[in-house]
Amino acid sequence: MSYSSTSTPKSKARLESEIERNREEGHWKRCLELAQQLPVESNSQLVQFLLGETKLELFLESDKQSSSSSLLKEAKKHLISCVSGSNTSPLFMDANLLLAKSYYISGDYEEALKCIEISGIDTVTQVEKPLPLRVMKLVAESFAVRGMSLDKGDEQNHEFIITCLTKASDLTIRYLQNIEKQHGPYTVVNVGPILEVAIQRAAIELIESGKVDKAVIQYRNLMNACETQSTLNTRQIISRQLAEIIMRGVSKSVWTPFDTSITTSSGPWKPLRYFGQSLFVPKTREEEVILLLIISEMLASRNVVLDRGPEFHESRIQSLDNVMAVYDLMTIFYTPLKNYVYDMFERAMKFSFEVKHIWFQFAMTLMESKKCPARAVKLFEEVARIDPHDPLPCLLASKICILELDQPEEALRLAEKAFERNNNEALLSKIHVIIGMASALVVEEATETVKKLKSDYAEKAIENFKLAIKVNPSDHLPYFHLALTLARQRSINEAIENAQTALLLNPEHIPTIQLLILCLSSLKQYDEALKLCEAALEEFPDQLLLLYIKAHLEEVLCDDGREVALLTAKHMLKCCKIAASGEQEKVTCGDTVNLTGTNYDTMSLRMEQTLSEVASVDSAPVQIEGMSITGSNAASSMNLGSKKLWNFHIHVWMLVAELFIKLNQISEAESCVEGASAIFGPLSHQFMYLKGILHKAKGQLIEAKICFQNAISINPKHAKALQQLGHTYHLLGNHVVADKYLRDSLKMDASLHETWSFMGSVLDTLGDHNRASTCQMTALQLEATSPILSFNVVPRTVFE
Amino acid sequence: MARKVLINDWLSEFERVDKLTVSQLQSYAISVCNYPDLINDLFDALHDTAFHEQYLEKICDQLFKFYRSKEDRLRLFTLMFIPTLIGIHLTNCYNVDKKLYRCVDVLLLSIYNLEIVDEEGEILNRKFRLPSMVRPSIFHEPSSVSSQNSALTEHALLRLESGGGDQTLSSFGPHVEYDVINCGNRMIIMTVLLKVYNHYLSSVPKQSYLALCKMAIKVMRYGSNNCNTKLENSANAENSNFTNYSKFISRKCAKIPLSSEFLVQLLNSVYFCMFNGVENEGFEALEEIYNRAFVNLYADVLMMSMAIKNSLRVNPSGQPRDGPMGISVALSPTSTTFSSATSGVSKAAITNASFRTKKLPDDIPIVTNSSSHPHLTSINEENEEVNEKEKIPKPSSATSTKQASSGGILPVNKIPMLQLLKERKDKKKEANTTAKIIKVRSENGDLIHRSFTETGDANAGVESDTSGISEPKSDYGSENEMIPLNTYTSKKAFNGEEQNSNCSSNTSSNAMVVPLLSSNSESRLSSTSIHQEMNVKLNDEIVCETYK
């Protein structure tokens, strides 16, 4: 744009053609400059017209409509003087239409309608024939102004208004398409606010008159028109609106698929459409909404302003709001479908600096997708940084640390951070519970920590559970956790008391029920325990842990206890199979499967995985064992839920094997172990342990010793393997080593009374009678309160 | 009394419904469905516990009869009461007077069992295809808009892995048939019933929307009112001894346990109702659900309710009161300013689409060995300095990985930060060169470095984006101080993760003395996921122990 206005006046023709071009492209400022250069006397009507038009358009372009209202007045003056000339002038119609437009803008709807009538536009619009571009726009505007003026007036003929508006929108879109065809792609034309509103107005008119179905069709028509660079913004809004209408007004029962027959309607006034066999046509409501939202998101995110200068602040916020609106709709629509798509947020990170909402939604989506928990924690920490007063992100991060990452220390840190910033009473109780839970987990998992530290954490846990109860006595959760902690400390009566309160507040709380059963069993009230267990199974027929406990209870209680228990175990295997096969069943029983409640199982699972990877690298030809390798590889690709199920499955097999051993059916037990290790892989420490037991039962002590050693080399924290190893050494006569392993076992789990008893007899043989008797006393005391299964089986990581 | 009359009349039609011909049935259905007084009375009767003894069973019977009839309108008539029936079921599942409410259970269970199968009795498993921008549709053409958005995200990879075909998701089912409602399946059944109800939302009369919101509020608040006053008294009386609370705890204090899936579906219905005439109750229900999710830390419910709240607060999506369905003329000003924003004043603004990353030169001048030494040390010093700074507010974090992770998240101090960041950036360049040197000097250190970059790749989606962003900005920064100050810090803060991996790679190469063993296990685990990276330390412990 280097031509100057200082040089000699251009020839009139050149000037006019330049004006014409600029008009077409909507460069109104330039137009005004050029029009003002035209000699006034030569063709006053034309000059008046041009001045009127450019001023009107400039007025429409300006943001603050009030301050530039003088422009509008001037425009009107020019146009009126143009119209007041002879009505045979070729400009008469155009000028009148422009005048109608300016009347419409200033709110004189009747005047506007009158002008349209006078203009004689109706003669042009009788037939839909190809029109020159400029006329096309004029006609479109006349329809738009007419439709919207009628709408503002008393006119109740909605049909007519809607026809006007649809024609206006069709014409506008076609006009833009034609322009693009003429000037090539990437030309952006601004059609002005009147036409832009008209495009959207028809559908809104339909909704307002209660014809939602028609409105949907109208919107689809708009979306089906081929896009042009100039319509991208409109399409962004329209696709979002259509998605909104379907989400808020068209449920599945009334949704109808897209009628592809409209793609074939054509004419010079109809927009060009997308059509063809290969195109994706939404067949369900979900497909349509998602398609519209991703289109809208794509278009909206293009326009987000990245500049952070103050002069762009407003447009940046606006463009951000625009794209956030789409994200919100996506979240609203995706969440009930359990489809957690976070890559749109990933893309949004480019412009989301310090935007808490997007970060928070990103973090929660990632958390729910269960894909990268560690990353979700980092995101939550960033959210916490953006808003230093919100305890929620810290708590959610803490929840992930406990549930998915096995990082109780980190969870504790985050929960304490939440405590510092919390001022919400409703949340306070929960925060105390989480602090307590994390502290308890630190104690229960860290087998090595100093005793003093351990007891500090244990105290902290109990203190926090009590605080939680104090803050909100009507929540069952702290009672449960308190009861579990007490039970693990063998304060059985107190534990039962709290468990009962928890059950009063939430009679369906499975972990509490499980705990209560174990508590009863540790008081040796096996009858009551079994009754409670059976009653609970009425309500939760497929709850695996309950079945597992039941099998153990049956074993001690019933006459043919072991056979009955075997039957229960069989049922459990069936449940496991069903749960592993279908997604749906997982909800029913897999959800609460958390047999071990201890984390070294997951850790050793990881270990086994690593080992099997080594095995597959180092001994590539040994693919005969491929079964096992695929087995443990399958474990690595599973999510946490199915890993737990997998783990549980192993335990059921072990239960069966142990029952066989106890029934003295060694060969059955053997085949059971072999069969199971074929499924789960030879590297499972549980099976090595089991083989050890088997050998021990057969009296093959040396083999047993090797098996136990193998087991603890994979999982050095397996208290029972250590215990058995110690005992085996004892039986083999190596009492010093036996003493060492039994000590190790006690370090891991001091609540196993068998270990204490073995320890006692080892010390006895070694001649340390005093300590031997102390050990035996401890064993006796522990045995008096020992539950049928370790309290460790009750899950600690319970949030609801 | 009038209510009784209407309901009695309706109940007496019980017998008749069976014997009607198809056309009679149809006209009867139309008349029943368009009888607002009757519908209102039925809702009132279901809400009013005083009516339950006399009417509940009969109403349920009649509703079931309607549901089983071949006329779709009659089926809808029953479906409109689903929320209310769910409410009755949930508030009475521990009721001593269980027998009275058994009819509701039966009705709900039968509807459930019939809804999860198709006409042939096969379990329904409705699926839908996940649309993608890559495939042209009747609404868009991929070439023009999506090219700039083809970042290779995890999601995109997943699609490629699945063979490029349509990814399908389940929209309904498969669900299991049940013989009885028990604690184990209650929430599952109720969730599915709400889902079914959501399918018919547009077809049921508006009274049902109000009933739904009321149900949501009632179920959410259940139990909270009964307890508080008593407990406050006791809290004042005996402040210290917590066990005393248990005396005051009764079943009446118990809240109804609700699963997050149920709440999500409920939220879905509430969202619809909110835009269809029951604005105030809808807001109230939304608030209650949000509070429940807040206290229970249900991320999915929180996410959805926060999305709804935000979309109501930020205008583009419209408000329920803006007009039907929140779609309104109000958007025309936004559209005008928006379009003028793209064509007019702010043309100069860099948008997401217009933004282009500058490519850095492939070759970075090689620093000679002699001069690299001071550089190397200076890097390390500064790095440690940074780490020290970051460490101060967090004395608890002990391990190097943790330190690095907290580093990216700390508040960024703007003024000295620019300087600092520039330095860091320079360092980053140098880090590449130093890495080469390390490679020459020690195979071990190189191994560690590589393992870290590999783990970083798990985040390739973000990082490839961000690394592009931060680079050219620095040039920009020297030209114009005003604009990039903000952007600059933003990118940096956001680059946290990437830098972390750099930092940690530095620290780990410092600590090259780390036994070979640990680096091996790291590199092996690194390929799987970050998750495992976090646990590498733990694993190391085990390994060390085994070798002890």
Interface residues (C-beta under 8 A of the other chain):
Chain A: E61 D63 V188 N190 P193 E196 V197 Q200 R201 A203 I204 I207 E208 G210 V212 M223 N224 C226 E227 L232 N233 T234 I237 S239 R240 Q241 E244 I245 M247 R248 G249 V250 S251 K252 S253 V254 F258 T260 T263 Y274 F275 S278 L279 F280 V281 P282 K283 T284 E286 E287 I290 L291 L292 I294 I295 M298 L299 S301 R302 N303 V304 V305 L306 D307 R308 G309 E311 F312 S315 R316 Q318 S319 D321 N322 M324 A325 Y327 D328 L329 T331 I332 T335 P336 L337 N339 V341 Y342 D343 E346 R347 M349 K350 F351 S352 F353 E354 H357 F360 Q361 M364 T365 M367 E368 K371 C372 P373 A374 R375 K378 E381 E382 A384 R385 L392 L395 L396 K399 E404 L405 D406 Q407 E410 R413 A426 L427 K430 K466 I469 K470 P473 S474 H476 E497 N498 T501 L504 L505 N506 P507 E508 H509 E538 E539 F540 P541 D542 Q543 G582 Q584 E585 V587 T588 C589 M603 R606 M607 T610 E613 V614 S636 S713 P716 F799 E800
Chain B: Y94 R126 F128 R129 L130 P131 S132 M133 R135 P136 S137 I138 F139 H140 E141 S144 V145 S146 Q148 N149 A151 T153 E154 H155 A156 L169 S171 G173 P174 H175 V176 N182 C183 G184 N185 R186 I188 K195 N198 H199 Y200 L201 S202 S203 G223 S224 C227 N228 L231 A235 F242 T243 Y245 S246 F248 I249 S250 R251 C253 A254 K255 P257 V264 Q265 L267 N268 Y271 F272 F275 N276 N291 F294 V295 N296 L297 A299 D300 L302 M303 M304 M306 A307 I308 N310 S311 V314 N315 P316 S317 G318 G323 P324 M325 G326 I327 S328 V329 L331 S332 T334 S335 T336 T337 F338 S339 S340 A341 T342 S343 G344 V345 S346 A348 A349 I350 T351 N352 A353 F355 S396 K402 S405 S406 G408 I409 L410 P411 A458 N459 G461 V462 D465 T466 I469 M482 I483 N486 T487 T489 S490 K491 A493 F494 G496 E497 S521 R524 L525 T528 S529 I530 H531 Q532 E533 M534 N535 L538 N539 I542 E545 T546
